[in-house]
Amino acid sequence: MTKKVLTEVGISELLDEIEGRFRRTLQDVMKPVNTGTKKSQKRYLSRAEACELLGGISYPTLYRRIADGTIVCLKSGKRSLFDEDQLKESLITLQSKGGKHGF
């Protein structure tokens, strides 16, 4: 897209550009990560495994991160399960914030 001064762009052109960029971004996100023939399976971790993966944090710290929305917890009956990929993403995010293990 060429740069234009906002006053020179009509509303319909602006909306078309936004829609186009949104569609391209959405298509990029929706592309399969693993293009091989083997399907990747999600791995779910227990509370103990999740705490270990997150650098040996305590259960109370894990529960605080669930409460503040930093970590997503899936419930299956009384069991708490954690998607390994989501935990790794959360760990990267938390580490970038600093502090002990980012927590």
N, C-alpha and C positions, 0 to 999 in steps of 0.2 A: 504494500500500500504506500502510495506516495503521501508525504506529509502535506496537509492542507491546514489552512487556518480554519478554526471551528466555524466562523461566521460564513465561510464559503461553501460549507458542506450542508446539503439539505438533510432534513430529518430522515427521509426515506433512504438516502445514501448511507447515513450513519447507522441506521438500523440494519441495513443489508450487510454492512461491514462487520458489525457486532455479531450478527447471526452467523456469518461465514466463519469468523474466528472461533466462535463458540462450537460450531459443528466440527471444525478441524481439530480443535482441542479435545473434544469429546471422542472423536474417532481415534485419535492418538492414545487416549487413556483406555479405550475399549479394546485396543489391539491385544491379542494374547501375548503374554510375556514369554511363554515357552511354546515355540512353534514346532517342537519335535512331536513325534507320534505318541510318546509316553505322556499320559496325563499326570499332572502334578496333583498330589493329594494334600489337602490341608492337614496340618498336625495341630492337635489341641493338647494343651498342657494343663496339668493339675496346678493347684496353688503352690505347692512346694517346688515344682519344676519352674513355674513362672518366677518365683522369688529368686531361684538360683540363676536363671537366665538374666535377670535384671541386676545381677551383681551381688546376690546374697542379701537382698533387702528383707526386712521383717514383714510378717503378716500385717501388722498395723499400718506400715507404710504402703503396702500393696492395697489395703482397703481404702486408705486416703486417696490414692491415685485413681481408684475405681470411682470413689465418691466425687472427685473433682473432674472426672471425665477424661483424664489423661490416658487411662487404660480401660479397655473394653472387656467386660466379663460376660461370658455366656453362661446361663444357668441351665442345668439339666437335672431337674428334681432339686436335691440339696447340693449337688456338685457344682462347683465353680470351674469353668473351663476357659482357657485363654488361647486364642489363635496365635500360633508361634510367629507368623509373619507380622501381625499387628503389634505384638510385643516388641519385636525387633525395631519396627518403625517408631514405636513410643520411646524405646531406649535411645534411639538416635536423637529424637526431638528433645528428650529430657537432658541428655548429655550436652546438647548445644546450649542449654540454659545455664549449665554450670552447677556447682555444688557437689556434694558427695554423691557420686553415681548419677548426678543430675536430679536427685530426689531431694 
